[in-house]
């Protein structure tokens, strides 16, 4: 293969990720890549919360369709945007090393960085306006700030930061990984400890999706695969699959390779954060998916299924009210 066709969204972060994957493939001795920008439904619909229009699946649907049809050879995604179950015939061929998986508070320009979560909460006050559209973040952060006002915020990172600095929000909650990758790491006021806000499954991991039967592309991307990130992602995705969860669920997961084993933490919450079930377990590195299923089983045994069913009913009621 003389050249790969690499499909991606056209956002700042998506383009950074696509160029990074293309560069790493070339550095590993593989073919060059032509980047094909594909506009997704999630890019077109900017005036509604993701939880009301179908979730993050809308950021990958058209790209996966192009991949399945053979219009592109590989697709590059933020792993947290991928559905728990990939379409038939598609698979993850490689993942890059994980960036900081945590969520981060970003305060208006000029605000001091906080050393501890308690310090930042004191700066924000009891009822701050927080910009985030993630039901997972809202559910967890309500446990820290029960009187906070949360509202959706969409658009490129530059747009979000401009709205923050104009005073429309007291703070934003964003993925630390995206801020670091785009050179905005200095804007992070505090990276939120996972113990306070467990990140989205796959957060911080760039995934390369390919056709399962395309051995040529598989061979081209295999040298850039990071084993530790791949194992963490496999465990986190297995947990989501076993729970039957989706992208817009109050569900967090984080796996880490530590001392030769894989540790996985998972949590499921009610939408208002008032109820939560959590579990943590360790397992061998070669059984990441099994670890994910075991943690999911423990969460279900503690009532996670009822919480998720409650969320689905609430979201279905909202969808039913849409024109």
C-alpha positions as CSV (number, residue, x, y, z in Angstrom):
1,X,0.0,0.0,0.0
2,X,1.5,3.3,-1.1
3,X,-0.9,5.6,0.7
4,X,-3.6,5.3,3.4
5,X,-6.8,7.2,3.4
6,X,-7.4,8.4,7.0
7,X,-10.9,9.6,8.0
8,X,-11.5,12.1,10.8
9,X,-13.7,14.9,11.9
10,X,-12.5,18.4,11.2
11,X,-12.4,19.8,14.7
12,X,-9.1,21.1,16.2
13,X,-8.6,18.1,18.4
14,X,-9.6,15.6,15.7
15,X,-7.2,17.1,13.2
16,X,-4.4,17.0,15.8
17,X,-5.2,13.3,16.5
18,X,-5.3,12.4,12.8
19,X,-2.0,14.1,12.1
20,X,-0.4,12.5,15.1
21,X,-1.5,9.0,13.9
22,X,-0.3,9.7,10.4
23,X,3.1,10.9,11.6
24,X,3.6,7.8,13.9
25,X,2.7,5.4,11.1
26,X,5.2,7.1,8.8
27,X,7.9,7.1,11.5
28,X,7.4,3.4,12.0
29,X,8.1,2.8,8.3
30,X,4.6,2.6,7.2
31,X,2.8,4.3,4.2
32,X,2.0,8.0,4.2
33,X,-1.6,9.0,4.9
34,X,-4.0,11.4,3.2
35,X,-6.4,12.9,5.7
36,X,-10.0,12.8,4.7
37,X,-12.3,15.2,6.7
38,X,-15.8,13.8,7.2
39,X,-18.5,16.1,8.7
40,X,-20.6,14.2,11.2
41,X,-24.1,14.7,12.5
42,X,-22.6,15.8,15.8
43,X,-20.7,18.5,14.0
44,X,-23.7,19.8,12.2
45,X,-26.1,19.8,15.2
46,X,-24.6,22.4,17.6
47,X,-27.7,23.7,19.4
48,X,-28.8,20.7,21.5
49,X,-27.2,18.7,24.3
50,X,-25.7,15.4,23.2
51,X,-27.9,13.5,25.6
52,X,-31.0,14.7,23.7
53,X,-29.8,14.0,20.1
54,X,-28.3,10.6,20.3
55,X,-25.1,10.8,22.3
56,X,-21.5,10.8,21.1
57,X,-22.2,8.1,18.5
58,X,-23.2,11.1,16.3
59,X,-19.5,12.0,16.1
60,X,-18.4,8.7,14.5
61,X,-21.4,7.4,12.6
62,X,-20.6,8.9,9.2
63,X,-16.9,8.1,9.6
64,X,-17.6,4.5,10.4
65,X,-20.0,4.3,7.4
66,X,-17.2,5.5,5.1
67,X,-14.8,3.0,6.6
68,X,-17.2,0.1,6.2
69,X,-17.8,1.2,2.6
70,X,-14.1,1.3,1.7
71,X,-14.1,5.0,1.1
72,X,-11.3,5.3,3.8
73,X,-8.8,2.8,5.1
74,X,-8.7,3.8,8.7
75,X,-10.5,6.2,11.1
76,X,-9.1,8.1,14.0
77,X,-11.2,8.8,17.0
78,X,-11.2,9.9,20.6
79,X,-11.8,6.5,22.2
80,X,-14.5,7.9,24.5
81,X,-16.6,8.8,21.4
82,X,-16.7,5.2,20.1
83,X,-19.9,3.1,20.8
84,X,-19.6,0.2,23.2
85,X,-20.4,-2.1,20.4
86,X,-18.6,-1.4,17.1
87,X,-20.5,-2.0,13.8
88,X,-20.0,-5.4,12.3
89,X,-16.8,-5.7,10.3
90,X,-15.0,-2.9,12.2
91,X,-12.4,-3.2,14.9
92,X,-9.8,-1.2,16.8
93,X,-6.5,-1.8,15.1
94,X,-4.3,0.3,17.4
95,X,-4.3,2.9,20.2
96,X,-1.7,5.5,21.1
97,X,-0.3,6.0,24.6
98,X,-2.8,7.5,27.0
99,X,-2.7,11.2,27.8
100,X,-3.9,12.3,31.2
101,X,-7.4,10.7,31.5
102,X,-8.8,13.0,34.2
103,X,-11.4,15.8,33.8
104,X,-10.2,19.3,34.5
105,X,-11.6,22.5,35.9
106,X,-10.8,25.5,33.7
107,X,-11.4,29.0,35.3
108,X,-11.5,32.3,33.4
109,X,-8.2,33.7,32.2
110,X,-6.1,35.1,35.1
111,X,-7.6,33.0,37.8
112,X,-5.0,31.2,39.9
113,X,-4.4,27.5,39.7
114,X,-5.6,25.5,42.7
115,X,-3.5,23.1,44.6
116,X,-6.4,21.1,46.1
117,X,-10.0,20.4,45.1
118,X,-11.2,22.1,48.2
119,X,-9.3,25.3,47.3
120,X,-10.9,25.4,43.9
121,X,-14.4,24.8,45.3
122,X,-13.9,27.7,47.7
123,X,-12.9,30.0,44.8
124,X,-16.0,29.0,42.8
125,X,-18.4,29.6,45.6
126,X,-21.5,27.6,46.5
127,X,-23.6,28.0,43.3
128,X,-21.2,28.5,40.3
129,X,-22.3,28.3,36.6
130,X,-20.4,25.3,35.2
131,X,-20.1,24.6,31.5
132,X,-20.4,20.9,30.6
133,X,-22.9,18.8,28.7
134,X,-21.7,15.5,30.1
135,X,-24.3,13.7,32.2
136,X,-21.4,11.7,33.8
137,X,-19.6,14.8,34.9
138,X,-22.8,16.5,36.2
139,X,-23.8,13.5,38.2
140,X,-20.4,13.3,40.0
141,X,-19.9,17.0,40.4
142,X,-23.3,17.5,42.0
143,X,-22.0,15.4,44.9
144,X,-19.3,18.1,45.4
145,X,-21.4,21.2,44.4
146,X,-25.1,20.4,45.0
147,X,-26.2,24.0,44.2
148,X,-24.1,24.5,41.1
149,X,-25.8,25.3,37.8
150,X,-24.7,23.1,34.9
151,X,-25.3,24.0,31.3
152,X,-24.3,22.5,28.0
153,X,-21.4,24.0,26.0
154,X,-20.5,23.0,22.5
155,X,-18.0,24.0,19.8
156,X,-14.2,24.0,19.3
157,X,-11.9,24.5,22.3
158,X,-11.2,28.1,21.3
159,X,-14.9,28.9,21.3
160,X,-15.5,27.3,24.7
161,X,-12.6,29.2,26.3
162,X,-13.8,32.5,24.7
163,X,-17.2,32.0,26.2
164,X,-15.6,31.3,29.6
165,X,-13.4,34.3,29.5
166,X,-16.4,36.5,28.5
167,X,-18.0,35.6,31.8
168,X,-20.7,33.3,30.5
169,X,-19.5,30.6,32.9
170,X,-17.7,30.5,36.2
171,X,-15.8,27.4,35.1
172,X,-15.6,24.8,32.4
173,X,-15.1,21.1,32.9
174,X,-13.1,19.6,30.0
175,X,-10.9,16.5,29.4
176,X,-7.4,17.3,30.5
177,X,-6.1,15.3,27.5
178,X,-7.5,17.6,24.9
179,X,-6.2,20.7,26.7
180,X,-2.7,19.2,26.8
181,X,-2.8,18.1,23.2
182,X,-3.8,21.4,21.8
183,X,-1.3,23.4,23.9
184,X,-3.8,24.7,26.5
185,X,-2.4,22.8,29.5
186,X,-1.6,26.1,31.3
187,X,-5.3,26.8,31.3
188,X,-6.0,23.9,33.6
189,X,-6.9,25.3,37.1
190,X,-7.1,21.8,38.6
191,X,-7.1,18.2,37.3
192,X,-10.0,16.6,39.1
193,X,-8.9,13.5,41.1
194,X,-10.5,10.3,39.8
195,X,-11.7,9.7,43.3
196,X,-14.0,12.7,42.9
197,X,-14.9,12.4,39.2
198,X,-14.2,9.1,37.5
199,X,-13.4,9.8,33.8
200,X,-15.3,8.5,30.8
201,X,-14.3,5.1,29.5
202,X,-11.5,5.6,27.0
203,X,-10.8,9.2,27.9
204,X,-7.3,10.3,26.9
205,X,-6.8,7.4,24.4
206,X,-6.7,8.0,20.6
207,X,-8.0,4.9,18.8
208,X,-7.4,3.8,15.2
209,X,-10.4,1.9,13.8
210,X,-10.0,-0.4,10.8
211,X,-11.9,-3.0,8.8
212,X,-11.5,-6.3,10.5
213,X,-10.6,-8.1,7.3
214,X,-8.1,-5.5,6.1
215,X,-4.8,-7.2,7.0
216,X,-2.8,-4.6,5.0
217,X,-4.0,-1.7,7.1
218,X,-3.8,-3.8,10.3
219,X,-0.1,-4.4,9.6
220,X,0.5,-0.7,8.9
221,X,-1.0,0.4,12.3
222,X,0.2,-2.4,14.5
223,X,3.7,-0.9,15.2
224,X,2.1,2.2,16.7
225,X,-0.1,0.3,19.2
226,X,0.6,0.9,22.9
227,X,0.0,-2.3,24.9
228,X,-0.8,-0.5,28.2
229,X,-3.4,1.8,26.7
230,X,-4.8,-1.1,24.7
231,X,-5.3,-3.2,27.8
232,X,-6.9,-0.3,29.8
233,X,-9.2,0.5,26.9
234,X,-10.2,-3.2,26.5
235,X,-11.1,-3.4,30.2
236,X,-13.1,-0.1,30.2
237,X,-15.0,-1.0,27.1
238,X,-15.8,-4.5,28.3
239,X,-17.3,-2.9,31.5
240,X,-19.5,-0.6,29.4
241,X,-20.6,-3.4,27.2
242,X,-21.5,-5.6,30.1
243,X,-23.5,-2.8,31.7
244,X,-25.3,-2.1,28.5
245,X,-24.4,1.5,28.9
246,X,-23.8,4.2,26.3
247,X,-21.9,7.4,25.7
248,X,-24.4,9.6,27.5
249,X,-24.7,7.7,30.7
250,X,-23.6,8.6,34.3
251,X,-21.0,6.0,34.1
252,X,-17.2,6.3,34.7
253,X,-14.3,3.8,34.4
254,X,-10.6,4.0,34.6
255,X,-8.1,1.2,34.2
256,X,-4.3,1.4,35.0
257,X,-1.4,-1.0,34.6
258,X,0.2,-1.1,38.0
259,X,2.9,-3.5,39.4
260,X,2.3,-6.0,36.6
261,X,-1.4,-6.2,37.0
262,X,-4.4,-4.2,35.6
263,X,-6.6,-2.3,38.1
264,X,-10.1,-1.2,37.0
265,X,-12.4,1.2,38.9
266,X,-16.0,1.7,37.8
267,X,-18.9,3.8,38.9
268,X,-22.6,4.2,38.0
269,X,-24.6,7.1,39.4
270,X,-28.2,8.5,39.3
271,X,-28.6,11.5,37.1
272,X,-28.7,13.9,40.1
273,X,-25.7,12.2,41.7
274,X,-27.6,11.3,44.9
275,X,-27.0,7.6,44.5
276,X,-23.9,5.8,43.3
277,X,-22.4,2.4,43.2
278,X,-18.6,1.8,42.8
279,X,-16.3,-1.1,42.6
280,X,-12.5,-1.6,42.1
281,X,-10.7,-4.9,41.2
282,X,-7.4,-6.1,39.8
283,X,-6.7,-8.8,37.3
284,X,-3.9,-10.2,35.0
285,X,-2.8,-8.1,32.1
286,X,-3.8,-10.8,29.6
287,X,-7.5,-10.8,30.8
288,X,-8.5,-7.1,30.4
289,X,-11.9,-7.9,29.0
290,X,-12.6,-10.4,31.8
291,X,-11.7,-7.8,34.4
292,X,-14.1,-5.4,32.8
293,X,-16.9,-8.0,33.0
294,X,-16.2,-8.8,36.6
295,X,-16.3,-5.2,37.7
296,X,-19.5,-4.8,35.8
297,X,-21.0,-7.8,37.5
298,X,-20.1,-6.4,40.9
299,X,-21.7,-3.1,40.0
300,X,-24.9,-4.8,38.8
301,X,-25.0,-6.8,42.0
302,X,-25.0,-3.6,43.9
303,X,-27.8,-2.0,42.0
304,X,-26.2,-0.4,38.9
305,X,-28.7,-2.0,36.6
306,X,-31.6,-0.2,38.3
307,X,-29.8,3.1,38.1
308,X,-29.1,2.8,34.4
309,X,-32.7,1.7,33.7
310,X,-33.9,4.8,35.5
311,X,-31.5,7.0,33.4
312,X,-32.7,5.4,30.1
313,X,-36.4,6.0,31.1
314,X,-35.6,9.6,31.9
315,X,-33.7,10.2,28.6
316,X,-36.5,8.4,26.7
317,X,-39.0,10.8,28.1
318,X,-36.9,13.8,27.0
319,X,-36.6,12.4,23.5
320,X,-40.3,11.9,23.4
321,X,-40.8,15.6,24.0
322,X,-38.6,16.6,21.1
323,X,-40.5,18.0,18.0
